[in-house]
Amino acid sequence: MWGFCLDFNAPELFQIVVQYDEDKQSGKAVILSPESVYSLDLESIKPLSAPPEFVYGARVSPLNHPEIEGRIARIFWHFDKKRYYYKIEINGKIKSRRYFAEELTEI
C-alpha cells in the first residue's frame, strides 16, 4: 500500500510518500520504503489510491537533460494537483527541483 506520512515524530518520513503494510493485530503501519525501521500508527498514514509511477531507487533521467542520470530519492504528494512528484539524487546530492512523472524517463 502507498500513502503519505503525517507523523512529525518520524522526521525523515514526515510529509513524504511511503510504501507500507498494515499489521492489523497491532494497528501499525510497517514502512517498507523508503528503507526504514519504522512502525507507525495506521492513523499516521494517509492512504493513496494508486502507486507512484516511479519507486524509490529507480534510475531516471530528466527528459530535458537526457545526459543526466540519477535515482529517485524522495517521493511527495502534491495536494493541489493530487499527484506525485519526485526529487532525484545525482552524484550523492538531491536536486532541489521537483519533477512530475511526465518529466522523467526510467533508465
N, CA and C of each residue as an Amber inpcrd file, in Angstrom:
protein
   321
   0.8360000  -1.1670000   0.0000000   0.0000000   0.0000000   0.0000000
   0.8920000   1.2450000   0.0000000   0.3630000   2.3250000  -0.5340000
   1.0800000   3.6020000  -0.5940000   0.2700000   4.6770000   0.1080000
   0.9780000   5.5880000   0.7690000   0.3350000   6.7020000   1.4410000
   1.3760000   7.7370000   1.8060000   0.9550000   8.8520000   2.3850000
   1.9430000   9.8120000   2.8390000   1.8830000   9.9170000   4.3520000
   3.0570000  10.1400000   4.9210000   3.2480000  10.1080000   6.3610000
   2.8970000  11.4590000   6.9790000   2.0760000  11.4190000   8.0170000
   1.6750000  12.6200000   8.7340000   2.2610000  12.6680000  10.1460000
   3.1640000  11.7550000  10.4660000   3.7390000  11.6620000  11.8100000
   5.0040000  12.5050000  11.9170000   4.9000000  13.6570000  12.5840000
   6.0700000  14.5330000  12.7070000   7.1110000  13.9670000  13.6660000
   6.7910000  12.8800000  14.3820000   7.7760000  12.2210000  15.2450000
   8.7180000  11.3280000  14.4460000   8.4500000  11.1650000  13.1690000
   9.3240000  10.4370000  12.2490000   9.8490000  11.4410000  11.2340000
  10.8350000  12.2830000  11.6310000  11.2260000  13.4200000  10.7840000
  11.6950000  13.0550000   9.3840000  12.3330000  11.8830000   9.2090000
  12.7800000  11.5520000   7.8500000  11.6460000  11.0740000   6.9550000
  10.4790000  10.8190000   7.5410000   9.3280000  10.3590000   6.7600000
   8.2090000  11.3900000   6.6770000   8.2300000  12.3910000   7.5280000
   7.1330000  13.3550000   7.6040000   6.8940000  14.0270000   6.2520000
   5.6760000  13.9300000   5.7800000   5.1810000  14.5170000   4.5370000
   5.7630000  13.8980000   3.2660000   6.3560000  12.7130000   3.3610000
   6.7760000  12.0460000   2.1270000   5.9210000  10.7990000   1.9170000
   5.9320000  10.3160000   0.6980000   5.1750000   9.1300000   0.3260000
   5.9500000   7.9010000   0.7860000   5.2280000   6.9680000   1.3980000
   5.8290000   5.7330000   1.8880000   5.0500000   4.5360000   1.3500000
   5.7570000   3.4310000   1.2260000   5.1120000   2.1600000   0.9260000
   5.0490000   1.4100000   2.2470000   3.9090000   0.8090000   2.5470000
   3.7540000   0.1740000   3.8500000   2.8230000  -1.0300000   3.7800000
   2.9190000  -1.8610000   4.8020000   1.9960000  -2.9670000   5.0200000
   1.2530000  -2.7020000   6.3060000   0.0200000  -3.1280000   6.3700000
  -0.7680000  -2.9950000   7.5920000  -0.5700000  -4.2210000   8.4620000
  -0.3020000  -3.9890000   9.7430000  -0.3060000  -5.0550000  10.7350000
  -1.5800000  -4.8640000  11.5430000  -2.6300000  -5.5630000  11.1540000
  -3.9500000  -5.3410000  11.7430000  -4.0030000  -5.7230000  13.2130000
  -3.1810000  -6.6830000  13.6250000  -3.1860000  -7.0750000  15.0410000
  -2.7170000  -5.9390000  15.9290000  -1.6650000  -5.2440000  15.5040000
  -1.1160000  -4.1690000  16.3310000  -1.6620000  -2.7920000  15.9510000
  -2.3420000  -2.7060000  14.8100000  -2.8400000  -1.4150000  14.3500000
  -1.7280000  -0.5080000  13.8570000  -0.6440000  -1.1120000  13.3920000
   0.5290000  -0.3500000  12.9540000   0.7120000  -0.4620000  11.4520000
   1.4090000   0.5300000  10.9210000   1.8430000   0.5140000   9.5270000
   3.3370000   0.2320000   9.5490000   3.7480000  -0.8430000   8.9140000
   5.1580000  -1.2010000   8.8350000   5.6970000  -0.6110000   7.5390000
   6.6310000   0.3220000   7.6530000   7.1550000   1.0360000   6.4920000
   8.1150000   0.1200000   5.7230000   7.8650000  -0.0120000   4.4140000
   8.7050000  -0.8340000   3.5450000   9.6940000   0.0060000   2.7540000
   9.2570000   1.1520000   2.2630000  10.1760000   2.0370000   1.5550000
   9.6890000   3.4660000   1.6920000  10.5620000   4.4570000   1.7660000
  11.9930000   4.2450000   1.6430000  12.4690000   3.3410000   2.7770000
  13.6330000   2.7490000   2.5990000  14.1320000   1.8070000   3.6050000
  13.9770000   2.4260000   4.9780000  13.3470000   1.6840000   5.8460000
  13.0330000   2.2520000   7.1430000  12.8790000   1.1630000   8.1800000
  13.0560000   1.5530000   9.4000000  12.8380000   0.6460000  10.5250000
  11.6280000   1.0970000  11.3260000  10.7820000   1.9160000  10.6930000
   9.6360000   2.4780000  11.3860000   8.4220000   1.5670000  11.3460000
   7.7110000   1.6010000  12.4450000   6.3900000   1.0220000  12.5600000
   5.5400000   2.1340000  13.1740000   4.6060000   2.6630000  12.4080000
   3.8180000   3.8210000  12.8330000   2.3660000   3.4380000  13.0220000
   1.6410000   4.2480000  13.7970000   0.2000000   4.0440000  13.9150000
  -0.4290000   4.2330000  12.5460000  -1.4060000   3.3980000  12.2290000
  -2.0710000   3.4950000  10.9250000  -2.7010000   4.8660000  10.7010000
  -3.0960000   5.5320000  11.7780000  -3.6890000   6.8660000  11.6560000
  -2.6750000   7.9020000  11.1820000  -1.3690000   7.5720000  11.2560000
  -0.3100000   8.4960000  10.8220000  -0.0800000   8.4550000   9.3240000
  -0.7280000   7.5250000   8.6390000  -0.5490000   7.3640000   7.1960000
  -1.8690000   7.6720000   6.5020000  -1.8120000   8.5820000   5.5440000
  -2.9830000   8.8790000   4.7070000  -2.8450000   8.0460000   3.4400000
  -3.7040000   7.0340000   3.2490000  -3.5790000   6.1640000   2.0760000
  -3.8000000   6.9230000   0.7640000  -3.1030000   6.4660000  -0.2660000
  -3.2720000   6.9960000  -1.6210000  -3.8460000   5.8800000  -2.4810000
  -4.6700000   6.2420000  -3.4450000  -5.4150000   5.2340000  -4.2000000
  -4.5850000   4.4690000  -5.2230000  -3.5310000   5.0780000  -5.7520000
  -2.7240000   4.4130000  -6.7810000  -1.2400000   4.5530000  -6.4280000
  -0.4270000   3.5820000  -6.8220000   1.0080000   3.6880000  -6.5470000
   1.6600000   4.7400000  -7.4400000   2.8320000   5.2400000  -7.0330000
   3.5430000   6.2090000  -7.8760000   4.0600000   5.5470000  -9.1500000
   4.3180000   6.3570000 -10.1610000   4.8310000   5.8400000 -11.4260000
   6.2660000   5.3210000 -11.2750000   7.0420000   5.9440000 -10.3900000
   8.4210000   5.5320000 -10.1210000   8.5350000   5.1990000  -8.6450000
   9.4040000   4.2410000  -8.3010000   9.5970000   3.8460000  -6.9090000
  10.9650000   4.3140000  -6.4270000  11.1510000   4.2660000  -5.1250000
  12.4330000   4.6690000  -4.5460000  13.5770000   3.8590000  -5.1540000
  14.6450000   4.5630000  -5.5020000  15.8340000   3.9140000  -6.0410000
  15.8150000   3.7160000  -7.5440000  14.6770000   3.9620000  -8.2070000
  14.6020000   3.7860000  -9.6580000  15.5780000   4.7420000 -10.3400000
  16.2950000   4.2420000 -11.3400000  17.2240000   5.0790000 -12.1010000
  16.4360000   5.8230000 -13.1640000  16.5890000   7.1500000 -13.1600000
  15.8200000   8.0050000 -14.0620000  16.7100000   9.0680000 -14.6910000
  16.1580000   9.6950000 -15.7150000  16.8130000  10.8020000 -16.3840000
  15.7470000  11.8370000 -16.7160000  16.0220000  13.1330000 -16.4550000
  15.0630000  14.1680000 -16.8510000  14.9760000  14.2300000 -18.3770000
  13.7800000  14.3550000 -18.9140000  13.6070000  14.3890000 -20.3620000
  14.3020000  15.5840000 -20.9970000  14.3800000  16.7030000 -20.2740000
  15.0210000  17.8840000 -20.8530000  16.5500000  17.8500000 -20.7390000
  17.0990000  16.8740000 -20.0000000  18.5530000  16.6930000 -19.8750000
  18.8690000  15.1990000 -19.8690000  18.7530000  14.5360000 -21.0170000
  18.9450000  13.0830000 -21.0440000  20.3620000  12.6390000 -20.6770000
  21.3170000  13.5720000 -20.6910000  22.6840000  13.2180000 -20.3150000
  22.8370000  13.0500000 -18.7970000  21.8660000  13.5160000 -18.0210000
  21.9070000  13.4120000 -16.5640000  21.2010000  12.1330000 -16.1310000
  21.8540000  11.3850000 -15.2560000  21.2560000  10.1800000 -14.6930000
  21.2270000  10.3110000 -13.1790000  20.1440000   9.8870000 -12.5880000
  20.0160000   9.9300000 -11.1410000  19.1100000   8.8110000 -10.6740000
  18.7380000   8.8810000  -9.4210000  17.8090000   7.8940000  -8.8670000
  16.7590000   8.6200000  -8.0480000  15.5950000   8.0140000  -7.9360000
  14.5120000   8.6000000  -7.1440000  14.9140000   8.5290000  -5.6720000
  15.0350000   9.7060000  -5.0470000  15.4440000   9.7750000  -3.6500000
  14.2710000  10.0800000  -2.7230000  13.3090000  10.8610000  -3.1950000
  12.1450000  11.2360000  -2.3950000  10.9150000  11.2690000  -3.2990000
   9.7970000  10.8500000  -2.7390000   8.5170000  10.9230000  -3.4350000
   7.5710000  11.7140000  -2.5450000   6.9110000  12.7040000  -3.1330000
   5.9810000  13.5510000  -2.3960000   4.6160000  13.5250000  -3.0680000
   3.6190000  14.0140000  -2.3600000   2.2750000  14.1500000  -2.8900000
   1.9690000  15.6340000  -3.0070000   1.5640000  16.0570000  -4.2070000
   1.1820000  17.4450000  -4.4340000  -0.3050000  17.5530000  -4.1150000
  -0.6290000  18.2440000  -3.0360000  -2.0090000  18.2850000  -2.5540000
  -2.9470000  19.0120000  -3.5060000  -2.5170000  20.1110000  -4.1020000
  -3.3880000  20.8480000  -5.0180000  -3.6190000  20.0910000  -6.3220000
  -2.5520000  19.5340000  -6.8870000  -2.6620000  18.8260000  -8.1680000
  -3.0640000  17.3700000  -8.0110000  -3.0370000  16.8770000  -6.7740000
  -3.4010000  15.4900000  -6.4600000  -2.6240000  14.4930000  -7.3160000
  -1.2970000  14.6570000  -7.2540000  -0.4180000  13.7500000  -7.9970000
   0.9520000  13.7180000  -7.3450000   1.7030000  12.6960000  -7.7230000
   3.0390000  12.5180000  -7.1680000   4.0410000  13.4570000  -7.8340000
   5.0650000  13.8270000  -7.0750000   6.2400000  14.4570000  -7.6600000
   7.4710000  13.8980000  -6.9670000   8.6030000  14.0590000  -7.6200000
   9.8180000  13.3400000  -7.2370000  11.0010000  14.2870000  -7.0720000
  11.9100000  13.8890000  -6.1920000  13.2170000  14.5330000  -6.0620000
  14.2300000  13.4630000  -6.4540000  15.2120000  13.8620000  -7.2650000
  16.2020000  12.8840000  -7.7020000  17.5690000  13.2170000  -7.1180000
  18.3230000  12.1770000  -6.8960000  19.6820000  12.2950000  -6.3790000
  20.6540000  12.0440000  -7.5160000  21.5990000  12.9880000  -7.6770000
  22.6260000  12.8720000  -8.7090000  23.9680000  13.0560000  -8.0340000
  24.8420000  12.0690000  -8.1860000  26.1760000  12.1070000  -7.5770000
  26.1230000  12.4180000  -6.0870000  25.2010000  11.7990000  -5.3730000
  25.1190000  11.9610000  -3.9330000  24.3880000  13.1950000  -3.4430000
  23.8960000  14.0530000  -4.3410000  23.1800000  15.2660000  -3.9450000
  21.7540000  15.2190000  -4.4670000  20.8250000  15.6090000  -3.5990000
  19.4230000  15.6570000  -4.0210000  19.1580000  17.0120000  -4.6530000
  18.7150000  16.9900000  -5.9000000  18.4090000  18.2400000  -6.6110000
  17.2050000  18.9200000  -5.9600000  17.2260000  20.2470000  -5.9680000
  16.1270000  20.9940000  -5.3620000  14.8860000  21.0110000  -6.2620000
  15.0770000  20.8080000  -7.5490000  13.9490000  20.8360000  -8.4870000
  13.0460000  19.6280000  -8.2550000  11.7480000  19.8670000  -8.3710000
  10.8140000  18.7440000  -8.2880000  10.4050000  18.3470000  -9.7050000
  10.2030000  17.0670000  -9.8950000   9.8440000  16.5180000 -11.2010000
   8.5300000  15.7720000 -11.0880000   7.6690000  15.9720000 -12.0880000
   6.4740000  15.1520000 -12.2180000   6.8120000  13.9920000 -13.1430000
   6.0020000  12.9570000 -13.1350000   6.3000000  11.7210000 -13.8700000
   6.5770000  11.9640000 -15.3570000   5.8210000  12.8670000 -15.9680000
   5.9910000  13.0890000 -17.4150000   7.2980000  13.8090000 -17.7420000
   8.0210000  14.2690000 -16.7350000   9.3000000  14.9520000 -16.9530000
  10.4890000  14.0160000 -16.7750000  10.2200000  12.7520000 -16.4450000
  11.2780000  11.7820000 -16.2070000  11.1030000  10.5680000 -17.1030000
  12.2090000   9.8910000 -17.3670000  12.1690000   8.6110000 -18.0540000
  13.0280000   7.6340000 -17.2830000  12.5660000   6.3960000 -17.1790000
  13.3240000   5.3730000 -16.4520000  14.4440000   4.8430000 -17.3460000
  15.5930000   4.6370000 -16.7280000  16.7580000   4.1430000 -17.4660000
  16.8140000   2.6350000 -17.3450000
